[in-house]
Amino acid sequence: MLLSDLASKEIINLYDGAKLGLVGDADLDISIKGSIEAIILTSRGGFSGFWGSKGDREQETMVIPWQTIKKIGSEVIIIDLQNKFEKSR
């Protein structure tokens, strides 16, 4: 799977069925063969990340640890967060 394959997929939380937003970026650990540590969601109002301008990235984001991902489908990513997400900005 390519990193760009994650872009624009809707994130659904298995714990409560909530739609959390779209994948906008990823946090990579380049010291371990470029493994993905987390995916970063954009706010539901816009899409930044891979293709957005720097000004767009000033919006609120949510960091989802890679370990919480249960399934990656063709249109959605299912995660299981039980209220353990980290907000930044």
Helices and strands as residue ranges (DSSP letters): G 3-6, E 10-13, E 19-29, E 35-42, G 54-58, E 61-65, G 66-68, E 69-72, E 76-79, E 86-88
